[in-house]
Amino acid sequence: MASGGVETFGKIDRKSLGKNTSNTHWFSWRHLVWCDRINGKSCRKSSSVFRKRIDKAINKVIKKARKAFKGLVKKGKAKVKDIATKLIGWLKFKNKFKSKDGGNHTLFIKKKGKKQVFYVASDPTPVEKFLKDKKNKEKDKTKKGNIGKALSYYETTVITEENDVLNKEKEYKAEPDKKKKRSKRYEYQKATEKLRKTMQTFANKLSALEFGNENDETVRTKITSKKKGGRAGNVKAWPLTYLPGEFTGSTPKEKPPGWTGYAQDATDQWVRGHFLSEQLHGPGVNWNMAPISQSANSQMETVEHKMIPKIKEQGKFYYYITDATYDDSRTGDDKNIPTKIRIASGELKRKEGTTDKFIPKTKGPSVPISVGLPNLGGPPNLNVAGRPILESKGIKSGLARDILTCRDKFKETNGGFENLADLIASLKLMYSDSLTPKEGGQPSRRLKSLRTNHITELTNLISVEKKVKIE
């Protein structure tokens, strides 16, 4: 409870009824519970975190109760039982509010034995409401039972694992200790993988019920791919929804052409990049991956992260298309590295008169991303190298982090620098907040400014000692 809420009510109670009267004659505040579903079947005691979310709603109720209570008590003449009856009758209400997580809830009081208990009920999600409606209308006992099983699986397993992922993500992001953060991040990743498999199981259960695409909440993601010369070429998710389709998102499981013995051994940082992110149901297989620089991967993630929260909204349809261009005039494994990757995304709507066709509703920008080539010897290229590589060549950690921020997070630099002079000039602009972020506000930086010793350090490493290059 928020500070002052319950305590204030308690003062009114004792003052009006006498020093020997306990608050528990009115309400057992310790029995505040959260019913996370409208039907009230799944209830648990409210956690301190959730209590904070409904503090404001409860305190509004208490303020109203205080005014009403003062009107009921007249210098101790009213009996405790009469006051309790009137006050509890006044409190038979339902008050809707929205929590910080965006959920819609209703706060209400319900009699439990001899006590009046606060409950919070969350509005059912679209797919949950759809299944409940189907179950209520279904007359065939077998079908009705199967719908009930799918509903139960969603309410218990899916929702529980979704909450687990959210909690683990918050824990790892908030952890200040580096070693503990790595451990918490691993736990978050494992929970995420588990949820992806659970969502696949749930999607299969829905498909087995043969609802098809009759309802927006049962439409599954459809992914198609086309290779180019045995390499990942074009990957399209159309429609892209919260439900996985044939494929389950995963980390890299295979080794695409150009990875083993080449990009994997580069002195700058390279990864097996997903064309369709594992968080958008993209599997870690060869038709969905290509060797790309960490810089290119970061730019792709910027686009992905705009779509990831959108597909969590049930009943919405999107599209996400990634297309790679290769230069077959190259020799050896160089030709297995994309020269450019282009991403297009947007929202879809149903084509009128159909149940399985979708057309664009809104189109987002087409985003081009240059990849470059792996560096297998000599100095690493600052335009594609990751922080560990730069640090290994003598650039201090804080400056190395800020160079990557300047390189990857702003429109003006767009993933790279022309030369040393451009690097220095761009860093100065970044520290003076004169560059335009690709999204959101100004990214965080480790240093406050580019000092003379930083310029000297970079000049020696790049122009004199040639431990790092810019190209």
C-alpha positions as CSV (number, residue, x, y, z in Angstrom):
1,M,0.0,0.0,0.0
2,A,1.2,3.6,-0.6
3,S,2.4,5.5,2.3
4,G,-0.5,7.2,4.0
5,G,-3.3,5.2,2.4
6,V,-4.0,2.4,4.8
7,E,-2.5,4.3,7.7
8,T,-4.8,7.2,7.3
9,F,-7.8,5.0,7.1
10,G,-6.7,3.3,10.3
11,K,-6.5,6.6,12.1
12,I,-10.1,7.4,11.2
13,D,-11.2,4.0,12.4
14,R,-9.6,4.2,15.8
15,K,-10.5,7.8,16.4
16,S,-14.2,7.1,15.6
17,L,-14.6,3.9,17.4
18,G,-12.4,4.2,20.3
19,K,-8.8,3.2,21.3
20,N,-9.7,-0.4,21.9
21,T,-11.2,-1.0,18.5
22,S,-9.0,-2.8,15.9
23,N,-8.8,-2.1,12.2
24,T,-9.5,-5.7,11.5
25,H,-13.2,-5.2,12.4
26,W,-13.4,-3.5,9.0
27,F,-11.0,-5.0,6.5
28,S,-8.2,-7.5,6.6
29,W,-5.7,-5.5,4.6
30,R,-3.2,-8.4,4.7
31,H,-5.6,-10.3,2.5
32,L,-5.3,-8.0,-0.5
33,V,-5.0,-10.4,-3.5
34,W,-4.6,-10.1,-7.2
35,C,-7.0,-12.1,-9.5
36,D,-5.1,-12.0,-12.7
37,R,-8.1,-13.2,-14.7
38,I,-11.6,-12.0,-14.8
39,N,-13.1,-15.4,-13.8
40,G,-11.2,-15.3,-10.5
41,K,-10.0,-18.9,-10.7
42,S,-6.3,-18.0,-10.6
43,C,-5.6,-15.8,-7.6
44,R,-2.5,-15.2,-5.7
45,K,-1.4,-12.7,-3.0
46,S,-0.4,-9.4,-4.4
47,S,3.4,-8.9,-4.7
48,S,4.9,-5.6,-3.5
49,V,5.6,-4.7,-7.1
50,F,2.0,-5.1,-8.2
51,R,0.8,-3.2,-5.1
52,K,2.7,-0.2,-6.2
53,R,0.9,-0.2,-9.5
54,I,-2.5,0.1,-7.9
55,D,-1.5,2.4,-5.0
56,K,-3.1,5.4,-6.7
57,A,-6.4,3.6,-7.4
58,I,-6.7,2.3,-3.8
59,N,-5.8,5.7,-2.2
60,K,-8.5,7.4,-4.2
61,V,-11.0,4.8,-2.8
62,I,-9.7,5.5,0.8
63,K,-10.1,9.2,0.4
64,K,-13.7,8.8,-0.6
65,A,-14.2,6.3,2.2
66,R,-12.8,8.9,4.7
67,K,-15.3,11.5,3.7
68,A,-18.2,9.1,3.8
69,F,-17.1,7.7,7.1
70,K,-17.0,11.1,8.8
71,G,-20.6,11.6,7.7
72,L,-21.6,8.3,9.3
73,V,-20.1,8.8,12.7
74,K,-21.6,11.4,15.0
75,K,-19.6,11.7,18.2
76,G,-19.6,8.0,18.9
77,K,-23.4,7.5,19.0
78,A,-23.5,5.2,15.9
79,K,-22.9,1.6,16.6
80,V,-19.9,-0.2,15.2
81,K,-22.1,-2.7,13.4
82,D,-24.3,0.0,11.8
83,I,-21.3,1.9,10.5
84,A,-19.6,-1.2,9.2
85,T,-22.8,-2.1,7.2
86,K,-23.1,1.3,5.7
87,L,-19.5,1.7,4.8
88,I,-19.2,-1.8,3.3
89,G,-22.3,-1.1,1.3
90,W,-20.8,2.1,0.0
91,L,-17.7,0.3,-1.0
92,K,-19.5,-2.1,-3.4
93,F,-17.9,-0.6,-6.4
94,K,-15.8,-1.4,-9.4
95,N,-13.0,1.1,-10.4
96,K,-11.2,0.7,-13.7
97,F,-7.5,1.7,-14.1
98,K,-4.5,1.1,-16.2
99,S,-1.2,-0.2,-14.7
100,K,2.3,0.9,-15.8
101,D,2.7,-2.3,-17.8
102,G,-0.2,-1.1,-20.0
103,G,-2.7,-3.6,-18.7
104,N,-6.3,-2.8,-18.0
105,H,-7.5,-3.7,-14.6
106,T,-10.6,-3.4,-12.4
107,L,-10.3,-2.8,-8.7
108,F,-13.3,-4.1,-6.7
109,I,-14.3,-5.4,-3.2
110,K,-15.7,-8.9,-2.8
111,K,-16.9,-10.6,0.4
112,K,-14.7,-13.5,1.4
113,G,-16.1,-15.3,4.5
114,K,-16.7,-12.5,7.0
115,K,-14.2,-10.2,5.5
116,Q,-14.3,-7.7,2.6
117,V,-11.3,-8.2,0.4
118,F,-9.8,-6.0,-2.4
119,Y,-9.4,-7.8,-5.7
120,V,-7.8,-6.7,-8.9
121,A,-9.0,-8.4,-12.1
122,S,-7.2,-8.0,-15.4
123,D,-9.1,-7.7,-18.7
124,P,-8.6,-10.9,-20.8
125,T,-6.3,-10.7,-23.8
126,P,-7.9,-10.9,-27.2
127,V,-7.0,-14.6,-27.8
128,E,-8.2,-15.5,-24.3
129,K,-11.5,-13.8,-24.9
130,F,-11.8,-15.5,-28.3
131,L,-11.2,-18.9,-26.8
132,K,-13.6,-18.3,-24.0
133,D,-16.4,-17.2,-26.4
134,K,-15.7,-20.3,-28.6
135,K,-15.8,-22.6,-25.6
136,N,-19.1,-21.1,-24.3
137,K,-20.8,-21.5,-27.8
138,E,-19.4,-24.9,-28.7
139,K,-21.9,-27.7,-28.2
140,D,-19.7,-30.7,-29.1
141,K,-18.2,-32.0,-25.9
142,T,-15.0,-33.2,-27.4
143,K,-14.3,-29.9,-29.2
144,K,-15.4,-27.9,-26.1
145,G,-12.8,-29.9,-24.1
146,N,-10.0,-29.2,-26.6
147,I,-10.8,-25.5,-26.6
148,G,-10.7,-25.6,-22.8
149,K,-7.3,-27.3,-22.9
150,A,-5.9,-24.6,-25.2
151,L,-7.3,-21.9,-23.0
152,S,-5.9,-23.5,-19.9
153,Y,-2.5,-23.8,-21.5
154,Y,-2.5,-20.1,-22.4
155,E,-3.7,-18.9,-19.0
156,T,-1.2,-21.0,-17.0
157,T,1.9,-21.8,-19.1
158,V,2.1,-19.0,-21.7
159,I,1.2,-16.1,-19.3
160,T,3.5,-17.5,-16.6
161,E,6.5,-17.8,-19.0
162,E,5.8,-14.3,-20.5
163,N,6.0,-12.8,-17.0
164,D,9.1,-14.8,-16.2
165,V,10.8,-13.4,-19.3
166,L,9.8,-9.8,-18.4
167,N,11.1,-10.2,-14.8
168,K,14.4,-11.8,-15.9
169,E,14.9,-9.1,-18.5
170,K,14.4,-6.4,-15.9
171,E,16.8,-8.1,-13.5
172,Y,19.7,-8.5,-15.9
173,K,19.3,-4.9,-17.2
174,A,19.3,-3.5,-13.7
175,E,22.3,-5.6,-12.5
176,P,25.3,-3.3,-12.0
177,D,27.9,-6.1,-11.3
178,K,29.4,-7.2,-14.7
179,K,29.8,-10.9,-13.8
180,K,26.3,-11.1,-12.3
181,K,24.9,-9.3,-15.3
182,R,26.3,-11.9,-17.6
183,S,24.8,-14.7,-15.5
184,K,21.4,-12.9,-15.4
185,R,21.5,-12.3,-19.1
186,Y,22.1,-16.0,-19.7
187,E,19.0,-16.8,-17.5
188,Y,17.0,-14.3,-19.5
189,Q,18.1,-15.8,-22.8
190,K,17.2,-19.3,-21.6
191,A,13.8,-18.1,-20.4
192,T,13.2,-16.5,-23.8
193,E,14.1,-19.7,-25.7
194,K,11.7,-21.6,-23.5
195,L,8.9,-19.1,-24.2
196,R,9.5,-19.4,-28.0
197,K,9.0,-23.1,-27.8
198,T,5.9,-22.7,-25.6
199,M,4.4,-20.2,-28.1
200,Q,5.1,-22.7,-30.9
201,T,3.2,-25.4,-28.9
202,F,0.3,-22.9,-28.2
203,A,0.1,-22.0,-31.9
204,N,0.0,-25.7,-32.8
205,K,-2.9,-26.2,-30.3
206,L,-4.8,-23.4,-32.0
207,S,-4.2,-24.8,-35.4
208,A,-5.5,-28.2,-34.3
209,L,-8.8,-26.6,-33.3
210,E,-9.2,-25.7,-37.0
211,F,-10.2,-22.1,-36.5
212,G,-8.0,-21.1,-39.5
213,N,-7.8,-17.3,-39.9
214,E,-11.4,-16.6,-39.0
215,N,-10.2,-14.5,-36.0
216,D,-7.3,-12.0,-36.1
217,E,-5.9,-13.5,-32.9
218,T,-5.4,-17.0,-34.4
219,V,-3.4,-15.9,-37.5
220,R,0.1,-17.4,-37.5
221,T,3.3,-15.9,-39.0
222,K,4.2,-17.1,-42.5
223,I,7.9,-17.1,-43.5
224,T,9.2,-17.7,-47.0
225,S,12.8,-17.6,-48.3
226,K,14.7,-17.6,-51.6
227,K,18.4,-18.3,-51.8
228,K,20.9,-16.6,-54.1
229,G,23.6,-18.9,-55.3
230,G,23.3,-21.2,-52.3
231,R,23.4,-18.2,-49.9
232,A,20.7,-16.5,-47.9
233,G,19.0,-14.1,-50.3
234,N,15.5,-13.0,-49.5
235,V,13.5,-13.7,-46.3
236,K,10.0,-12.5,-46.0
237,A,7.6,-12.7,-43.0
238,W,4.1,-12.0,-44.4
239,P,2.0,-11.8,-42.3
240,L,4.2,-11.4,-39.2
241,T,2.1,-11.8,-35.9
242,Y,2.7,-12.7,-32.3
243,L,2.1,-16.4,-33.1
244,P,5.0,-18.3,-34.7
245,G,4.2,-20.3,-37.8
246,E,6.2,-23.2,-39.2
247,F,9.4,-21.9,-37.7
248,T,10.6,-21.1,-34.2
249,G,13.1,-18.3,-33.5
250,S,16.5,-19.4,-32.4
251,T,20.1,-18.4,-32.1
252,P,22.6,-19.6,-34.8
253,K,22.4,-23.4,-35.3
254,E,24.2,-23.7,-38.6
255,K,27.2,-22.2,-40.4
256,P,26.4,-20.2,-43.5
257,P,28.8,-20.0,-46.5
258,G,31.7,-17.8,-45.8
259,W,31.6,-18.3,-42.1
260,T,34.0,-21.2,-41.2
261,G,37.6,-20.4,-41.9
262,Y,36.9,-16.9,-43.1
263,A,34.6,-14.4,-41.4
264,Q,34.8,-16.4,-38.1
265,D,38.5,-15.8,-38.0
266,A,38.5,-12.1,-38.9
267,T,40.5,-9.8,-36.7
268,D,37.5,-7.4,-36.6
269,Q,34.2,-8.6,-35.1
270,W,31.8,-10.6,-37.4
271,V,28.7,-12.6,-36.6
272,R,26.2,-14.9,-38.2
273,G,23.5,-12.3,-38.7
274,H,19.8,-13.2,-38.9
275,F,17.9,-11.8,-41.9
276,L,14.7,-12.3,-39.8
277,S,15.5,-11.9,-36.1
278,E,15.0,-14.8,-33.7
279,Q,12.8,-12.4,-31.8
280,L,10.6,-12.2,-34.9
281,H,10.4,-16.0,-35.2
282,G,13.5,-16.3,-37.4
283,P,15.4,-19.6,-37.1
284,G,19.2,-19.8,-36.9
285,V,19.6,-21.7,-40.1
286,N,21.6,-21.0,-43.3
287,W,18.7,-19.7,-45.4
288,N,18.1,-17.0,-42.8
289,M,21.8,-16.0,-42.0
290,A,24.9,-14.6,-43.6
291,P,28.3,-13.5,-42.2
292,I,28.1,-9.8,-41.5
293,S,30.1,-7.3,-39.5
294,Q,29.1,-6.4,-36.0
295,S,28.5,-2.9,-37.3
296,A,26.0,-4.1,-39.9
297,N,24.4,-6.3,-37.3
298,S,23.9,-3.4,-34.9
299,Q,22.2,-1.4,-37.7
300,M,19.9,-4.3,-38.5
301,E,19.0,-4.6,-34.8
302,T,17.9,-0.9,-34.8
303,V,15.2,-1.8,-37.4
304,E,14.3,-5.0,-35.6
305,H,13.8,-3.4,-32.2
306,K,11.1,-1.1,-33.7
307,M,9.1,-4.2,-34.9
308,I,9.6,-6.5,-31.8
309,P,7.2,-4.7,-29.5
310,K,4.6,-4.3,-32.2
311,I,4.1,-8.0,-32.8
312,K,3.4,-8.5,-29.1
313,E,0.0,-6.9,-29.7
314,Q,-2.4,-9.7,-30.6
315,G,-4.7,-9.3,-33.6
316,K,-2.2,-7.1,-35.6
317,F,-0.5,-8.1,-38.8
318,Y,2.9,-6.8,-40.1
319,Y,5.5,-7.6,-42.8
320,Y,9.2,-7.8,-42.6
321,I,11.4,-8.4,-45.7
322,T,15.2,-8.7,-45.8
323,D,17.0,-8.8,-49.1
324,A,20.7,-9.3,-49.7
325,T,22.9,-8.3,-52.6
326,Y,26.1,-10.2,-53.5
327,D,29.0,-9.4,-55.8
328,D,29.7,-12.6,-57.8
329,S,32.7,-11.0,-59.4
330,R,34.5,-11.5,-56.2
331,T,36.7,-14.5,-55.6
332,G,36.9,-17.1,-52.8
333,D,34.8,-16.5,-49.8
334,D,34.5,-12.8,-50.5
335,K,31.6,-13.6,-52.8
336,N,29.7,-15.2,-49.9
337,I,29.6,-11.9,-48.0
338,P,26.7,-9.6,-48.9
339,T,27.7,-6.2,-50.3
340,K,24.4,-4.7,-49.1
341,I,21.3,-5.7,-47.1
342,R,18.0,-3.9,-47.4
343,I,15.1,-4.2,-44.9
344,A,11.5,-3.2,-45.6
345,S,8.8,-3.4,-43.0
346,G,5.3,-2.1,-42.2
347,E,1.7,-3.0,-41.2
348,L,-0.7,-5.2,-43.1
349,K,-4.5,-5.5,-43.2
350,R,-6.8,-8.3,-44.5
351,K,-7.6,-8.1,-48.2
352,E,-11.3,-7.6,-48.5
353,G,-13.3,-10.7,-49.1
354,T,-10.5,-13.1,-48.2
355,T,-9.4,-14.9,-45.0
356,D,-5.8,-15.7,-45.9
357,K,-4.6,-12.8,-48.0
358,F,-3.0,-9.6,-46.6
359,I,-2.1,-6.3,-48.2
360,P,0.0,-3.3,-46.9
361,K,-1.8,-0.9,-44.6
362,T,1.2,1.3,-43.9
363,K,4.7,1.1,-45.4
364,G,7.8,1.9,-43.4
365,P,11.1,3.2,-45.0
366,S,13.4,0.8,-46.9
367,V,16.6,0.7,-44.9
368,P,19.9,0.0,-46.8
369,I,22.9,-1.4,-44.8
370,S,26.5,-1.8,-46.1
371,V,28.4,-4.8,-44.9
372,G,32.1,-4.6,-46.0
373,L,34.6,-7.5,-45.9
374,P,36.3,-9.4,-43.0
375,N,39.8,-8.3,-42.1
376,L,42.0,-11.5,-41.8
377,G,45.4,-9.9,-41.3
378,G,47.0,-6.6,-40.4
379,P,45.2,-3.8,-38.6
380,P,41.5,-4.1,-38.0
381,N,39.2,-1.7,-39.8
382,L,37.7,0.7,-37.2
383,N,34.5,1.0,-39.3
384,V,33.6,-2.6,-38.7
385,A,35.6,-3.7,-35.6
386,G,34.0,-4.4,-32.3
387,R,35.1,-2.9,-28.9
388,P,37.2,-5.8,-27.8
389,I,39.3,-5.6,-31.0
390,L,39.8,-1.8,-30.6
391,E,40.8,-2.2,-27.0
392,S,43.3,-5.0,-27.9
393,K,45.0,-2.5,-30.2
394,G,45.5,0.1,-27.4
395,I,42.3,2.2,-27.5
396,K,41.1,2.7,-23.9
397,S,37.7,1.2,-23.0
398,G,35.7,4.4,-22.6
399,L,36.9,5.9,-25.8
400,A,36.4,2.7,-27.7
401,R,32.8,2.5,-26.6
402,D,32.2,6.1,-27.6
403,I,33.7,5.5,-31.0
404,L,31.3,2.7,-31.6
405,T,28.4,4.8,-30.4
406,C,29.4,7.6,-32.8
407,R,29.8,5.1,-35.6
408,D,26.5,3.2,-35.2
409,K,24.0,5.4,-33.5
410,F,23.9,8.6,-35.6
411,K,22.6,9.4,-39.1
412,E,25.6,11.6,-40.1
413,T,28.2,8.9,-39.5
414,N,25.9,6.0,-40.8
415,G,28.2,3.2,-39.8
416,G,31.6,4.6,-40.5
417,F,34.2,7.3,-41.0
418,E,36.1,8.5,-44.1
419,N,39.5,9.0,-42.3
420,L,41.2,10.1,-39.1
421,A,40.1,13.7,-39.6
422,D,36.5,12.6,-40.1
423,L,36.6,10.4,-37.0
424,I,38.0,13.3,-34.8
425,A,35.5,15.8,-36.2
426,S,32.6,13.4,-35.7
427,L,33.5,12.6,-32.1
428,K,33.6,16.4,-31.3
429,L,30.2,16.8,-32.8
430,M,28.8,13.9,-30.8
431,Y,30.1,15.2,-27.5
432,S,28.5,18.6,-28.3
433,D,25.2,16.9,-29.1
434,S,25.4,18.2,-32.7
435,L,24.8,14.8,-34.4
436,T,21.3,13.4,-35.1
437,P,20.5,10.1,-33.4
438,K,19.0,7.4,-35.6
439,E,16.2,7.0,-33.1
440,G,15.2,8.4,-29.7
441,G,17.3,10.8,-27.7
442,Q,21.0,11.2,-27.4
443,P,22.7,7.9,-26.7
444,S,24.7,7.5,-23.5
445,R,28.5,8.2,-23.6
446,R,31.3,7.2,-21.3
447,L,33.4,10.4,-21.8
448,K,32.3,14.0,-21.6
449,S,34.5,15.3,-24.3
450,L,37.4,14.5,-26.7
451,R,40.5,15.7,-25.0
452,T,44.0,16.4,-26.5
453,N,45.4,13.2,-25.2
454,H,42.6,11.2,-26.9
455,I,43.4,12.8,-30.3
456,T,47.1,12.1,-29.8
457,E,46.3,8.5,-28.9
458,L,44.2,8.0,-32.0
459,T,46.7,9.7,-34.3
460,N,49.6,7.4,-33.1
461,L,47.5,4.2,-33.4
462,I,46.1,5.0,-36.8
463,S,48.6,7.2,-38.6
464,V,51.9,6.4,-37.0
465,E,51.9,2.8,-35.6
466,K,49.2,1.8,-38.0
467,K,47.6,-0.7,-35.5
468,V,44.1,0.4,-36.7
469,K,42.9,1.5,-40.1
470,I,39.9,3.4,-41.4
471,E,38.5,2.3,-44.8
